[in-house]
Amino acid sequence: MDFELTEQQRLFRQTVRDFARKEVAPHASEIDEHERFPAELVRKIADLGLFGLSIPPAYGGHGGTLLEATIAMEELSWACPSTALAWGVCISLYGSSLLKGGDEEQKKRFLTPVASGQHLGAFALSEASCGSDAAALRCHARRDGEGYVLNGAKYWISNGAEADYVVVYTTVDPALRTKGITAFVVEKGARGFSVGKLERKMGIRGTSTAELIFDDCRVPAANRLGPDGAGFRLAMNVLDASRIGIGAQALGIAQAAYDAALGYAKQRQAFGQPLAGFQAIQWMLADMATDLDAARLLLYRVATMVDKGVPFIKEACMAKLFATEMAERVCSKAMQVHGGVGYVKGSVVERCYRDQRVTSIYEGTSEIQRLTMARQLLAEGG
Ligand SMILES: Cc1cc2nc3c(=O)[nH]c(=O)nc-3n(C[C@H](O)[C@H](O)[C@H](O)COP(=O)(O)OP(=O)(O)OC[C@H]3O[C@@H](n4cnc5c(N)ncnc54)[C@H](O)[C@@H]3O)c2cc1C
């Protein structure tokens, strides 16, 4: 077992870290304050080539491993989790839907422009009435001649307001439940497709979280990913691996909170000595560092499993569950170390505390991670 990154992986991490800390981090507070989509930072991430990560060269990408994508997500999230999410959705939820579900023509048409970062993608599965229970979705696709007509609405779609392409999960027959779910790529500007309400959020306030409305929206059959009914399996396959990225987002946020707490503990004086001199503070720092290390090991292990092509679903759930719940613990302790300073707007730990909270909700809540893991454990149990 080798717990070290290779020289190449260390260099990659350093490159993304330097970029994230120099170019992205200085803007995180203002992006959060103004709920502003960081278009200029997304362009810089594109210039760095990160939109091509995980996407094969045949479709405009640079290939690369999931471990590299995990490291990049961690580093970008340290700096600004909103910016990280805007990028992550494109390579992970959107990119994987195309890679796993698209034919050659669709990959060339819909993946290549996103791999360059010139265009953005989104993934629309959730609806107002169903998130965890995705099989209950109601957005309807009716066959009509050479194409389909879509009616319904999607909720909470990250990048929804900016995306040029959206993978939309619909049903051709709600009575069929999972067997009716069918995915399409819908292009921005398609007649009958519009962006509705934008949610105001507690954290990751720089990403749009949008309602998408389909009102007699015509989509050519050429935009359908796989046959009718193949969409549920596709969505689940995509989420199995993409949740590793959310674990990495949580890890990056928690690392930022810890780093701030460590620095503050050394500098802040109380009772004639730095906070770091008190054992109570030292124990908090030690527990935080242990939590971070454990989460990183779980995440890097499962990313490596995916890269090796071995079964990984249980380990992905473990890593996402642990990393996201760890982030809440670490950010809370980091705020405690800061005292009142950590509770006021403008402090890094205050933003981290809000930003991390969604990670145990989206791309499968903690309860759904436990449920999925338990299914696997019971099946293994003999
Ligand atoms: C900021 C943000 C961005 C998002 N981005 C996207 C996106 O880009 N694309 C997209 O498709 N969706 C997106 N979502 C939706 C997100 O994936 C869902 O919110 C999530 O899957 C949970 O679904 P829900 O909100 O409907 O909660 P529900 O499914 O209603 O669950 C409510 C509670 O009940 C629990 N629960 C549900 N079922 C069970 C069960 N069987 N056993 C035990 N407990 C259960 C849940 O764990 C949770 O605690 C986003 C959400 C947010 C907040």
The ligand as a Tripos MOL2 file, in Angstrom:
@<TRIPOS>MOLECULE
LIG
   53    58     1     0     0
SMALL
NO_CHARGES

@<TRIPOS>ATOM
      1 C1        -27.3140   24.2400   -3.4250 C.3       1 LIG1
      2 C2        -27.9120   23.0370   -4.0810 C.ar      1 LIG1
      3 C3        -27.4870   22.6730   -5.3470 C.ar      1 LIG1
      4 C4        -28.0520   21.5550   -5.9830 C.ar      1 LIG1
      5 N1        -27.6600   21.2410   -7.2690 N.ar      1 LIG1
      6 C5        -28.3110   20.2630   -7.9360 C.ar      1 LIG1
      7 C6        -28.0230   19.9970   -9.3130 C.ar      1 LIG1
      8 O1        -27.1460   20.6140   -9.9180 O.2       1 LIG1
      9 N2        -28.7380   19.0470   -9.9630 N.ar      1 LIG1
     10 C7        -29.7150   18.3420   -9.3300 C.ar      1 LIG1
     11 O2        -30.3450   17.4970   -9.9740 O.2       1 LIG1
     12 N3        -30.0120   18.5560   -8.0170 N.ar      1 LIG1
     13 C8        -29.3440   19.4900   -7.3150 C.ar      1 LIG1
     14 N4        -29.6440   19.7340   -5.9840 N.ar      1 LIG1
     15 C9        -30.6670   18.9420   -5.3220 C.3       1 LIG1
     16 C10       -30.0930   17.9820   -4.2970 C.3       1 LIG1
     17 O3        -29.4140   16.9340   -4.9460 O.3       1 LIG1
     18 C11       -31.2280   17.5010   -3.3810 C.3       1 LIG1
     19 O4        -31.5660   18.5930   -2.5490 O.3       1 LIG1
     20 C12       -30.8360   16.3030   -2.5540 C.3       1 LIG1
     21 O5        -30.6880   15.1680   -3.3610 O.3       1 LIG1
     22 C13       -31.8770   15.9870   -1.4670 C.3       1 LIG1
     23 O6        -33.1570   15.9410   -2.0050 O.3       1 LIG1
     24 P1        -34.3470   16.8100   -1.3550 P.3       1 LIG1
     25 O7        -33.8400   18.1760   -1.1230 O.co2     1 LIG1
     26 O8        -35.5690   16.6430   -2.1850 O.co2     1 LIG1
     27 O9        -34.5980   16.1710    0.0580 O.3       1 LIG1
     28 P2        -35.5740   14.9270    0.3610 P.3       1 LIG1
     29 O10       -35.3050   13.8310   -0.5670 O.co2     1 LIG1
     30 O11       -36.9610   15.4530    0.4830 O.co2     1 LIG1
     31 O12       -35.0520   14.5190    1.8060 O.3       1 LIG1
     32 C14       -35.3650   15.2730    2.9940 C.3       1 LIG1
     33 C15       -34.7360   14.5430    4.1670 C.3       1 LIG1
     34 O13       -35.2620   13.2100    4.2480 O.3       1 LIG1
     35 C16       -34.2000   12.2690    4.1910 C.3       1 LIG1
     36 N5        -34.6030   11.0950    3.4590 N.ar      1 LIG1
     37 C17       -35.1620   11.0120    2.2200 C.ar      1 LIG1
     38 N6        -35.3580    9.7380    1.8790 N.ar      1 LIG1
     39 C18       -34.8960    8.9810    2.8880 C.ar      1 LIG1
     40 C19       -34.8130    7.5810    3.1370 C.ar      1 LIG1
     41 N7        -35.2120    6.6910    2.2200 N.pl3     1 LIG1
     42 N8        -34.2800    7.1700    4.3010 N.ar      1 LIG1
     43 C20       -33.8450    8.0630    5.2370 C.ar      1 LIG1
     44 N9        -33.9040    9.3830    5.0640 N.ar      1 LIG1
     45 C21       -34.4180    9.8430    3.9170 C.ar      1 LIG1
     46 C22       -33.0690   13.0060    3.4830 C.3       1 LIG1
     47 O14       -31.8140   12.4150    3.7930 O.3       1 LIG1
     48 C23       -33.2140   14.3940    4.0420 C.3       1 LIG1
     49 O15       -32.6330   14.4620    5.3080 O.3       1 LIG1
     50 C24       -29.0500   20.8030   -5.3330 C.ar      1 LIG1
     51 C25       -29.4460   21.1650   -4.0250 C.ar      1 LIG1
     52 C26       -28.8970   22.2580   -3.4080 C.ar      1 LIG1
     53 C27       -29.3690   22.6230   -2.0090 C.3       1 LIG1
@<TRIPOS>BOND
     1     1     2 1
     2     2     3 ar
     3     2    52 ar
     4     3     4 ar
     5     4     5 ar
     6     4    50 ar
     7     5     6 ar
     8     6     7 ar
     9     6    13 1
    10     7     8 2
    11     7     9 ar
    12     9    10 ar
    13    10    11 2
    14    10    12 ar
    15    12    13 ar
    16    13    14 ar
    17    14    15 1
    18    14    50 ar
    19    15    16 1
    20    16    17 1
    21    16    18 1
    22    18    19 1
    23    18    20 1
    24    20    21 1
    25    20    22 1
    26    22    23 1
    27    23    24 1
    28    24    25 2
    29    24    26 1
    30    24    27 1
    31    27    28 1
    32    28    29 2
    33    28    30 1
    34    28    31 1
    35    31    32 1
    36    32    33 1
    37    33    34 1
    38    33    48 1
    39    34    35 1
    40    35    36 1
    41    35    46 1
    42    36    37 ar
    43    36    45 ar
    44    37    38 ar
    45    38    39 ar
    46    39    40 ar
    47    39    45 ar
    48    40    41 1
    49    40    42 ar
    50    42    43 ar
    51    43    44 ar
    52    44    45 ar
    53    46    47 1
    54    46    48 1
    55    48    49 1
    56    50    51 ar
    57    51    52 ar
    58    52    53 1
@<TRIPOS>SUBSTRUCTURE
     1 LIG1         1 GROUP 0 **** ****
